Amino acid sequence: MGITIKEVSKAFGTFAAVKNVNLEIPTGDFVALLGPSGSGKTTLLRMIAGLEGLDSGNIFFDEIDYTYKPIKERNVGFVFQNYALFKHMTIFENIAFGLKVRPRKTRPSKNVIADKVNELLKLVQLDHLATRYPSQLSGGQRQRIALARALAVEPDVLLLDEPFGALDAKVRQELRHWLREIHQKLNITTIFVTHDQEEALEMADTVVVMNQGKIEQIGTPEEVYQKPANAFVYSFLGRVNEFRGSALFEDNEENIGYIRPHEIVLRKILQGNSVSSEVSHIHIIGSTVRFELRRQDTNDLFEAEMSIEQYQNFSPVKKGDILYAEFKNIVVFNTNSANEITLTEKSGIRTSLKSKLI
Ligand SMILES: Nc1ncnc2c1ncn2[C@@H]1O[C@H](COP(=O)(O)OP(=O)(O)OP(=O)(O)O)[C@@H](O)[C@H]1O
């Protein structure tokens, strides 16, 4: 089922939570609503579900106006962060619930329900837990059951609100892969809310970046990461060093420059337009090595990264050593218009920057 969100707005009292949002979601797409806390992601998701009314605008499911349709006519599956399983029911009964409560006319027979539940238990790889109660499951297992329960009614759309938010990093990582696989098998149009950029970039086909009730950018993970539409998207996705100040250009405009840590080239000898910097920390994080450095000209801290292989060729290097940093590919935005300004021909900039780690 495809979803069209057209000029949708929602306020709580005088506070505008969602402001004139337009979004087209094709059938089978896997969409992440990504943004900081309070950006309106959950409100938008709840409006799609029918859990929240709109102030203005329309929501279409396959070109049919669903704006005023009650939730039970929407055929959406919903998974929340906090499991929301029925405590007094077994896992089997939890999954069967949505089918059992159907009106007699559309309710499947007991055997059909049992087959469906067993099929879903296999899909979420927890068939051995059918007779347990939710309290006897781990957090990750409960979320899988919550998904199985949402899928039992064969929804046209699956809506997930921070489904892995309460789980530890390792389980979250496993469930991301698992959910992707399930999506590939079932191909249900899926929208999930997250404030975790890594989760959005890793899982989604389409990332919708939200900020202050508005959509800042819609694109593939690669597009939003490689070609951010504005300064907000750039700084929200991934680690960045920020450069500010009038020294950036001579045009007296307020500009912000960003560079990602892996785009900074570190050398042991001065070459080209580089900034002499003192190593203040070296962290080895799996296959990546992260340097924290202090510029000797401005005393500002910044972060650079290289692969472990590069580091092995580069070492020995230790805290207190002086390295030369070349800031390649700085992306500069005008803070008034948030439009990107190309930088290539601006010379002298790299040594006059004030930098800040964000
Ligand atoms: N029922 C409500 N009454 C009043 N204000 C609300 C209500 N629901 C949400 N808001 C406000 O609307 C804004 C957007 O909330 P929303 O939950 O959609 O954001 P979010 O991006 O999902 O944030 P989070 O990641 O923290 O859940 C917030 O400032 C929130 O306080």
The ligand as a Gaussian input file, in Angstrom:
#p B3LYP/6-31G(d) Opt

LIG

0 1
 N       -0.307000      15.057000      23.170000
 C        0.537000      16.088000      23.151000
 N        0.255000      17.228000      23.796000
 C        1.086000      18.290000      23.771000
 N        2.261000      18.308000      23.090000
 C        2.604000      17.198000      22.444000
 C        1.772000      16.027000      22.433000
 N        2.393000      15.086000      21.678000
 C        3.549000      15.640000      21.259000
 N        3.673000      16.898000      21.696000
 C        4.803000      17.805000      21.415000
 O        4.993000      17.862000      20.021000
 C        6.379000      17.856000      19.696000
 C        6.680000      16.713000      18.750000
 O        6.528000      15.510000      19.463000
 P        6.839000      14.108000      18.820000
 O        6.595000      13.079000      19.874000
 O        6.113000      13.975000      17.550000
 O        8.385000      14.244000      18.527000
 P        9.446000      13.131000      18.184000
 O       10.236000      13.669000      17.068000
 O        8.769000      11.822000      17.991000
 O       10.318000      13.121000      19.500000
 P       10.871000      11.896000      20.370000
 O       11.975000      11.285000      19.575000
 O       11.342000      12.562000      21.625000
 O        9.700000      10.967000      20.594000
 C        7.113000      17.772000      21.023000
 O        7.568000      19.051000      21.365000
 C        6.076000      17.274000      21.997000
 O        6.319000      17.764000      23.297000

